[in-house]
Amino acid sequence: MLKYLTCLSDSRIPLTNNQAERSLRHLVLKRKNLSVR
């Protein structure tokens, strides 16, 4: 449980994962485009 609260005690860790999601977005879009065929 303490691992989930690390972002509250360490200000270097963002409260959201927006940056991580944005960095993976292009891979997800590419995967979706390839599976449409």
N, C-alpha and C positions, 0 to 999 in steps of 0.2 A: 504493500500500500504506500510505503514511503516514496517509492520511485515515482508515483503519480504526482506527488506533492513537491518534487524537486524544483519545478519551475517557480514555486512560491518562495523558496529560500535562495535561489540563484537567479539574480536579475539578468544574467547573460542568456538565459533560456527563455524564448518567447512563450507567451501564454497560448498562442494559436499555432497551427501548423500550416498557415497560408503559404509561406515561402516554400515549404517542402512540397505542397500540392502543386504550386505553380511550376516548380522545377520538373515535376513528373507529367505535367499536362500534355506536353508534346508527344510523349511516348504513348499515352492513353489514346490520343487522337489518331496517331499513326496506327495503333492496333485496331481501333474501330474502323478506320478506312480500309485496312487490309481484310477485315472480316466481312465487309459488305458484299464483296464479289460473289 
